Amino acid sequence: PAADRVAELMLSPLLLLGVWCVPLLCLRAHDARAAIEAHDRSTADELRFSEILWSDLQSLAAPKQTQLQDDRRIVPGEVVGRGAGDRDRCIVRVRDARGIERGMPVVSGDSYVGRVSAVNAEANSVEVTLVTAGDFFVGARIDDAEPSAQRGVAWMTVGGLELARRGSNREFFLAVHNPSKRERDRGRVVASELLEDLDRFAVLAEGFELGELLRLGPGKLGLIPTLDFGAGLYHVAILTPAQVREVETDELEFALVDPYWVPTRSLTPGHPSPWRSGLRISTGEARGVDQGAAVIRGARLVGRVCERGLWSSAVQLLDDPGLVVVVAARLDGKPEPVVLGRMISLGRTERAGWIELRWESQLSFDFSALDQLAPGEDKAWSGRVWADLVTGSGEPGLPGGLVLGRALLPARAEPGSPQIVYLDAGLAGEAFSDLWVRATDGEEQL
């Protein structure tokens, strides 16, 4: 790396002459959304699809049950990264951090996520400590619709993780501490604080789901979580008291609207290694490009920066083995989007333009009701469903809502059981022209 750095500095004048003296590149508008809309009809259609799906993903984060909405203000937030070296803390951007305080509950839909642990009003961001943290505790109870006098209410504390075996797979469960009735090992568990006087925001979390109770072994209970805390937190909602009026509750802006996109172009046609897939672009650290930054053509993700230089960067393409993306999907026949979690590229398939993705789900999925092959479709695809994939949020430099392509998903997926997803990524030669790369937008300051 040191030798590469010296060589790049020595060759900088030639590189600058070759890149920045191209008039067409210099005259291009620095508005990614406008450039996409003006490109052609197909890319404009992809942009509209991307915006709608991204908005729908935001909507998933708002509580659905009426009783979970009452006497609360619901502040939308997008996960943009994790705490430094700590997967149990995440960074969430909001439109306006005024009125948000430490200790306020954070949820996703009707599920409990954690609490606000720090607020950065200048950057409009908050740090959230997840319920998976080893030092996190929240009061909880089994949500019996009508608990009998004999059974009574079962109370417990939830926080941290337990690793245990279920069937042939080893899985993580939310840890249960000090249950009041150890014989109870079934039921839906919700947040419920007994000592509300010690936490003025505790009442806001009342009734949000933590998971399904399960006996993990003799004397040991755990919860099957309702969320993929590792890679499936894209959008969340911060709950404030209803009287907090200064906080913004409008939707967040779509990433392609913001000013952090820089036009760039491909300097090389591919990767030097025949078994890899990549290219080099004409933008680097001097323009604010960071490791992991998204590279797009239109609203479609082309790849991510894997190595940045001062004036240029190496890009790992979608069909390069090892590329990591977090994924959401719109399935044919299912109106609501689905959060799928992390997928890893395994490289190209024999079918031109298609790639394989390894998906190890952290939750159970059953799409079998949608498994219907159209006339003339390959019978080898039986047991799979069609979906349109986009990126999720939570990875620095990789905004949510970028189009990945049309894909075949397995109709069923279980936690810890790896599955193969087939993606038509459309990586033809023209995909590497008219490129944009995401520059640093202040995430490192959050």
C-alpha positions as CSV (number, residue, x, y, z in Angstrom):
1,P,0.0,0.0,0.0
2,A,2.8,2.5,0.8
3,A,4.4,1.9,-2.6
4,D,1.1,2.3,-4.4
5,R,0.6,5.6,-2.6
6,V,4.0,6.9,-3.6
7,A,3.4,5.8,-7.3
8,E,0.0,7.5,-7.4
9,L,1.3,10.8,-6.0
10,M,4.1,10.7,-8.6
11,L,1.7,10.1,-11.5
12,S,-1.0,12.5,-10.2
13,P,-0.3,15.2,-12.8
14,L,-0.8,12.8,-15.7
15,L,-3.9,11.3,-14.1
16,L,-5.4,14.8,-13.5
17,L,-4.6,15.8,-17.1
18,G,-6.4,12.7,-18.4
19,V,-9.5,12.9,-16.2
20,W,-10.3,16.5,-15.4
21,C,-9.5,17.9,-18.9
22,V,-12.4,15.9,-20.4
23,P,-14.9,18.7,-21.1
24,L,-18.0,16.6,-21.1
25,L,-17.1,15.3,-17.6
26,C,-16.4,18.7,-16.2
27,L,-19.7,20.1,-17.6
28,R,-21.9,17.4,-16.2
29,A,-24.4,18.5,-13.6
30,H,-23.7,17.3,-10.0
31,D,-27.3,16.3,-9.5
32,A,-27.6,12.5,-9.7
33,R,-31.4,12.4,-9.6
34,A,-31.8,14.9,-12.5
35,A,-29.2,13.0,-14.5
36,I,-31.0,9.7,-14.0
37,E,-34.4,11.2,-15.0
38,A,-32.9,12.7,-18.1
39,H,-31.0,9.5,-19.2
40,D,-33.7,7.3,-20.7
41,R,-37.1,5.9,-19.9
42,S,-35.9,2.6,-18.3
43,T,-33.5,4.3,-15.9
44,A,-36.2,6.9,-15.0
45,D,-38.6,4.0,-14.3
46,E,-36.1,2.3,-12.1
47,L,-35.7,5.6,-10.2
48,R,-39.4,5.8,-9.5
49,F,-39.6,2.2,-8.4
50,S,-36.6,2.7,-6.2
51,E,-38.1,5.8,-4.5
52,I,-41.5,4.1,-3.9
53,L,-40.0,1.0,-2.4
54,W,-37.7,3.1,-0.2
55,S,-40.7,5.1,1.0
56,D,-42.5,1.8,1.7
57,L,-39.6,0.5,3.8
58,Q,-39.8,3.7,5.9
59,S,-43.5,3.1,6.4
60,L,-42.7,-0.4,7.8
61,A,-40.8,1.2,10.7
62,A,-43.9,3.0,12.0
63,P,-46.1,1.1,14.6
64,K,-49.1,-0.6,13.1
65,Q,-51.3,-1.2,16.2
66,T,-53.4,1.8,17.2
67,Q,-52.6,1.3,20.9
68,L,-48.9,1.5,20.1
69,Q,-49.4,4.9,18.4
70,D,-51.5,6.7,21.0
71,D,-49.8,9.4,23.2
72,R,-46.6,9.2,21.3
73,R,-44.8,11.1,18.6
74,I,-43.2,8.9,16.0
75,V,-39.9,10.2,14.6
76,P,-38.6,8.3,11.4
77,G,-35.0,7.4,11.3
78,E,-32.7,5.5,9.0
79,V,-29.8,3.3,10.2
80,V,-26.6,4.6,8.4
81,G,-24.0,2.6,10.3
82,R,-22.9,0.7,13.4
83,G,-20.9,2.0,16.4
84,A,-17.1,1.8,16.0
85,G,-16.3,-1.9,16.7
86,D,-19.7,-2.5,18.4
87,R,-22.5,-4.2,16.5
88,D,-24.9,-3.6,19.4
89,R,-24.9,0.1,18.8
90,C,-26.1,1.8,15.6
91,I,-26.1,5.3,14.2
92,V,-29.5,6.6,13.0
93,R,-30.1,9.8,11.0
94,V,-33.2,11.9,11.5
95,R,-34.5,15.0,9.9
96,D,-34.2,17.0,13.1
97,A,-32.7,15.7,16.4
98,R,-34.3,18.5,18.5
99,G,-36.5,17.1,21.2
100,I,-34.9,13.6,21.2
101,E,-33.3,12.6,24.5
102,R,-31.3,9.7,25.9
103,G,-33.5,6.9,27.1
104,M,-36.2,7.3,24.5
105,P,-37.4,3.9,23.1
106,V,-36.6,2.9,19.5
107,V,-38.8,0.5,17.6
108,S,-39.3,-1.0,14.1
109,G,-42.9,-1.6,13.3
110,D,-44.5,-3.2,16.4
111,S,-41.1,-4.6,17.5
112,Y,-38.8,-3.2,20.2
113,V,-35.3,-2.3,19.1
114,G,-33.5,-0.5,22.0
115,R,-33.0,3.0,23.4
116,V,-31.4,6.3,22.4
117,S,-27.9,6.4,24.1
118,A,-26.5,9.6,22.6
119,V,-27.8,12.6,20.5
120,N,-25.8,14.7,18.1
121,A,-28.1,17.7,17.4
122,E,-25.6,19.3,14.9
123,A,-25.4,16.3,12.7
124,N,-29.1,15.3,13.2
125,S,-28.1,11.9,14.3
126,V,-28.6,9.7,17.3
127,E,-26.8,6.6,18.7
128,V,-29.1,3.7,19.6
129,T,-28.1,0.9,21.9
130,L,-29.8,-2.3,20.8
131,V,-31.5,-4.8,23.1
132,T,-28.9,-7.3,22.0
133,A,-26.1,-5.5,24.0
134,G,-24.8,-7.4,27.0
135,D,-25.4,-4.5,29.4
136,F,-28.9,-3.7,28.2
137,F,-32.0,-4.7,30.2
138,V,-35.7,-4.0,29.6
139,G,-38.6,-5.2,31.7
140,A,-41.0,-7.6,29.9
141,R,-44.0,-9.8,30.4
142,I,-45.8,-12.6,28.6
143,D,-48.6,-11.0,26.6
144,D,-51.6,-13.1,27.7
145,A,-54.8,-11.7,26.3
146,E,-56.7,-12.8,29.4
147,P,-54.3,-14.3,32.0
148,S,-56.1,-16.7,34.3
149,A,-55.9,-16.2,38.1
150,Q,-54.0,-19.5,38.3
151,R,-51.3,-18.6,35.8
152,G,-51.0,-14.9,36.6
153,V,-48.7,-12.5,34.8
154,A,-45.2,-13.8,34.1
155,W,-42.6,-11.0,34.3
156,M,-38.9,-11.1,33.3
157,T,-36.0,-9.0,32.2
158,V,-34.7,-9.2,28.6
159,G,-31.3,-8.1,27.3
160,G,-28.2,-9.5,25.6
161,L,-27.9,-12.7,23.6
162,E,-27.8,-16.5,24.1
163,L,-26.3,-18.9,21.7
164,A,-28.1,-22.2,21.6
165,R,-29.0,-25.1,19.3
166,R,-32.5,-25.4,17.7
167,G,-32.7,-28.5,15.6
168,S,-29.6,-28.9,13.6
169,N,-28.7,-25.2,13.6
170,R,-27.0,-23.0,16.3
171,E,-28.8,-19.7,16.6
172,F,-28.8,-16.5,18.6
173,F,-31.7,-15.8,20.9
174,L,-32.5,-12.8,23.1
175,A,-31.5,-13.6,26.7
176,V,-34.1,-13.9,29.4
177,H,-33.2,-13.0,33.0
178,N,-35.0,-13.7,36.3
179,P,-38.4,-14.9,35.0
180,S,-41.1,-14.8,37.7
181,K,-42.6,-18.1,36.5
182,R,-39.9,-20.4,35.2
183,E,-42.5,-23.1,34.2
184,R,-43.9,-20.7,31.5
185,D,-41.9,-21.4,28.3
186,R,-44.4,-20.3,25.6
187,G,-45.9,-17.0,24.6
188,R,-45.4,-13.7,23.0
189,V,-43.2,-11.4,25.1
190,V,-43.6,-7.6,25.1
191,A,-41.8,-4.7,26.8
192,S,-43.3,-3.7,30.1
193,E,-41.5,-1.9,32.9
194,L,-42.6,-2.5,36.5
195,L,-40.6,0.4,37.9
196,E,-41.8,3.2,35.6
197,D,-40.9,5.9,38.1
198,L,-37.2,5.1,37.5
199,D,-37.6,5.7,33.7
200,R,-39.8,8.5,32.5
201,F,-39.8,7.2,28.9
202,A,-40.6,3.5,29.9
203,V,-44.4,3.9,29.3
204,L,-43.6,4.7,25.6
205,A,-42.2,1.2,25.1
206,E,-45.2,-0.5,26.7
207,G,-46.6,-3.3,24.5
208,F,-43.9,-3.5,21.8
209,E,-42.9,-7.0,20.9
210,L,-39.6,-8.6,21.9
211,G,-40.1,-12.1,20.6
212,E,-41.5,-15.6,21.2
213,L,-40.5,-17.3,24.4
214,L,-38.7,-20.7,24.0
215,R,-37.1,-23.1,26.4
216,L,-33.4,-23.4,25.3
217,G,-32.4,-26.0,27.9
218,P,-32.9,-27.0,31.6
219,G,-33.6,-23.7,33.5
220,K,-32.7,-21.6,30.5
221,L,-35.2,-19.5,28.5
222,G,-34.7,-17.3,25.4
223,L,-36.7,-15.3,22.9
224,I,-36.9,-15.9,19.2
225,P,-36.4,-12.3,18.0
226,T,-38.8,-10.7,15.6
227,L,-36.0,-8.7,13.9
228,D,-32.7,-9.4,12.3
229,F,-30.6,-7.2,14.6
230,G,-27.4,-8.1,12.8
231,A,-28.2,-7.0,9.3
232,G,-31.9,-6.3,9.0
233,L,-32.3,-2.9,10.7
234,Y,-32.9,-0.4,7.9
235,H,-35.5,2.0,9.2
236,V,-36.6,2.6,12.8
237,A,-38.9,4.9,14.7
238,I,-37.9,6.9,17.8
239,L,-40.8,7.4,20.3
240,T,-41.1,10.7,22.1
241,P,-43.9,11.9,24.4
242,A,-46.8,13.5,22.5
243,Q,-46.2,16.9,23.9
244,V,-42.7,17.1,22.3
245,R,-43.6,19.3,19.4
246,E,-40.2,20.6,18.1
247,V,-39.1,17.2,16.6
248,E,-39.6,16.5,12.9
249,T,-41.9,13.6,12.0
250,D,-41.8,13.9,8.2
251,E,-40.3,11.2,6.0
252,L,-36.6,11.2,5.3
253,E,-35.4,12.3,1.9
254,F,-34.4,9.6,-0.6
255,A,-30.6,9.2,-0.9
256,L,-30.5,10.1,-4.7
257,V,-31.9,13.5,-3.9
258,D,-29.0,14.5,-1.7
259,P,-25.8,16.3,-2.9
260,Y,-23.3,13.6,-2.0
261,W,-23.0,12.0,-5.5
262,V,-20.0,12.7,-7.7
263,P,-19.9,11.9,-11.5
264,T,-17.1,9.6,-12.4
265,R,-15.9,7.3,-15.2
266,S,-14.3,3.9,-15.6
267,L,-10.5,4.0,-16.2
268,T,-10.1,0.3,-16.7
269,P,-12.3,-2.4,-18.4
270,G,-12.0,-5.0,-15.7
271,H,-10.0,-6.6,-12.9
272,P,-6.4,-7.9,-13.5
273,S,-7.4,-11.3,-12.0
274,P,-9.6,-13.4,-14.4
275,W,-11.6,-14.8,-11.5
276,R,-12.4,-11.4,-10.0
277,S,-14.7,-8.7,-11.2
278,G,-13.9,-5.0,-10.8
279,L,-12.8,-1.8,-12.4
280,R,-11.1,1.5,-11.5
281,I,-12.8,4.8,-11.4
282,S,-11.5,8.3,-11.8
283,T,-12.5,9.6,-8.4
284,G,-10.8,9.1,-5.1
285,E,-10.1,10.4,-1.6
286,A,-9.5,13.9,-2.9
287,R,-13.2,14.1,-3.9
288,G,-14.4,12.6,-0.6
289,V,-14.8,8.9,-1.7
290,D,-14.4,6.4,1.2
291,Q,-14.2,2.7,1.5
292,G,-17.5,0.9,0.8
293,A,-18.9,3.8,-1.2
294,A,-21.7,2.9,-3.6
295,V,-21.1,3.2,-7.4
296,I,-24.2,3.5,-9.4
297,R,-25.5,3.8,-13.0
298,G,-28.9,5.4,-12.9
299,A,-30.7,4.1,-9.8
300,R,-28.9,0.7,-10.1
301,L,-26.0,-0.4,-7.9
302,V,-22.9,-1.3,-9.9
303,G,-20.5,-2.1,-7.1
304,R,-18.7,-0.7,-4.0
305,V,-15.3,1.0,-3.6
306,C,-12.9,-1.6,-2.1
307,E,-9.7,0.4,-2.3
308,R,-9.4,4.2,-2.5
309,G,-6.5,6.2,-3.8
310,L,-6.0,9.9,-3.8
311,W,-7.3,10.4,-7.3
312,S,-8.8,7.1,-8.2
313,S,-10.5,4.1,-6.6
314,A,-10.9,0.4,-7.2
315,V,-14.5,-0.9,-7.4
316,Q,-15.7,-4.3,-6.5
317,L,-18.6,-5.1,-8.8
318,L,-21.7,-7.0,-7.9
319,D,-20.5,-10.2,-9.5
320,D,-17.2,-10.2,-7.6
321,P,-17.1,-13.0,-5.1
322,G,-17.2,-11.7,-1.6
323,L,-19.1,-8.4,-2.2
324,V,-21.5,-7.8,0.7
325,V,-24.9,-6.0,0.4
326,V,-27.9,-5.7,2.6
327,V,-31.1,-6.4,0.8
328,A,-34.8,-5.7,0.7
329,A,-37.3,-7.1,-1.8
330,R,-40.7,-6.5,-3.4
331,L,-42.1,-10.0,-4.2
332,D,-44.5,-10.6,-7.0
333,G,-47.9,-10.9,-5.5
334,K,-47.0,-9.3,-2.1
335,P,-47.6,-5.5,-1.7
336,E,-45.4,-4.9,1.3
337,P,-41.6,-5.0,0.9
338,V,-39.7,-7.6,2.9
339,V,-36.4,-7.0,4.8
340,L,-34.1,-9.9,3.9
341,G,-30.8,-9.0,5.5
342,R,-27.2,-9.6,4.4
343,M,-26.2,-11.4,1.1
344,I,-22.7,-12.2,-0.2
345,S,-21.9,-12.5,-3.9
346,L,-20.6,-15.8,-5.1
347,G,-19.8,-14.6,-8.6
348,R,-21.2,-15.1,-12.1
349,T,-23.4,-18.0,-13.2
350,E,-23.5,-19.7,-16.6
351,R,-26.5,-17.6,-17.6
352,A,-25.2,-14.2,-19.0
353,G,-25.7,-11.3,-16.6
354,W,-26.8,-13.5,-13.7
355,I,-25.0,-13.9,-10.4
356,E,-25.4,-16.1,-7.3
357,L,-25.8,-14.6,-3.9
358,R,-25.4,-16.5,-0.6
359,W,-28.2,-15.6,1.8
360,E,-28.1,-16.8,5.4
361,S,-31.3,-15.6,6.8
362,Q,-31.6,-14.8,10.5
363,L,-35.4,-15.1,10.5
364,S,-37.9,-17.6,9.1
365,F,-39.5,-16.8,5.8
366,D,-42.2,-18.7,3.9
367,F,-43.1,-17.4,0.5
368,S,-44.5,-20.7,-0.7
369,A,-48.0,-19.3,-1.4
370,L,-46.3,-17.1,-4.1
371,D,-44.5,-20.1,-5.7
372,Q,-46.3,-20.2,-9.1
373,L,-44.3,-20.7,-12.3
374,A,-45.5,-18.9,-15.4
375,P,-46.2,-20.9,-18.5
376,G,-42.9,-21.7,-20.3
377,E,-40.7,-21.0,-17.3
378,D,-37.8,-23.3,-16.4
379,K,-39.1,-26.1,-14.1
380,A,-35.8,-26.1,-12.4
381,W,-36.9,-22.8,-10.8
382,S,-39.7,-24.6,-9.0
383,G,-39.6,-23.8,-5.2
384,R,-38.6,-20.2,-6.0
385,V,-40.4,-16.9,-6.2
386,W,-39.7,-13.8,-8.3
387,A,-38.8,-10.6,-6.6
388,D,-37.2,-7.2,-7.3
389,L,-34.3,-6.5,-5.0
390,V,-33.0,-3.2,-3.7
391,T,-30.3,-2.3,-1.2
392,G,-31.3,-1.9,2.5
393,S,-29.7,0.6,4.9
394,G,-27.1,0.3,7.6
395,E,-23.9,0.0,5.6
396,P,-21.8,3.2,5.5
397,G,-21.6,4.5,2.0
398,L,-24.4,2.2,0.7
399,P,-27.7,4.1,0.8
400,G,-31.0,2.1,0.8
401,G,-33.2,1.8,-2.2
402,L,-30.6,1.3,-4.9
403,V,-31.8,-1.2,-7.5
404,L,-30.0,-4.6,-7.6
405,G,-32.2,-6.3,-10.2
406,R,-34.7,-9.1,-10.7
407,A,-34.1,-12.2,-8.6
408,L,-35.3,-15.7,-7.8
409,L,-35.6,-16.3,-4.1
410,P,-36.1,-19.6,-2.3
411,A,-39.8,-20.0,-1.3
412,R,-38.7,-21.0,2.2
413,A,-35.7,-20.0,4.4
414,E,-34.9,-20.9,8.0
415,P,-32.4,-19.2,10.3
416,G,-28.8,-20.5,10.0
417,S,-29.6,-22.4,6.8
418,P,-27.7,-20.9,3.8
419,Q,-29.7,-20.3,0.6
420,I,-28.8,-19.4,-2.9
421,V,-30.4,-16.4,-4.6
422,Y,-30.2,-15.9,-8.4
423,L,-30.0,-12.3,-9.4
424,D,-30.2,-10.8,-12.9
425,A,-28.0,-7.8,-12.2
426,G,-27.9,-6.6,-15.8
427,L,-24.1,-6.2,-15.7
428,A,-23.6,-5.7,-19.5
429,G,-20.8,-3.5,-20.8
430,E,-23.0,-0.3,-20.9
431,A,-23.5,-0.6,-17.1
432,F,-20.0,0.8,-16.6
433,S,-20.6,4.2,-18.3
434,D,-22.3,7.3,-16.9
435,L,-21.3,6.3,-13.3
436,W,-21.7,8.2,-10.1
437,V,-20.0,7.5,-6.8
438,R,-21.2,8.4,-3.3
439,A,-18.9,10.8,-1.5
440,T,-18.5,11.2,2.2
441,D,-21.6,12.8,3.7
442,G,-20.5,13.3,7.2
443,E,-21.3,9.8,8.5
444,E,-17.9,9.6,10.1
445,Q,-19.0,12.6,12.3
446,L,-22.2,11.1,13.5
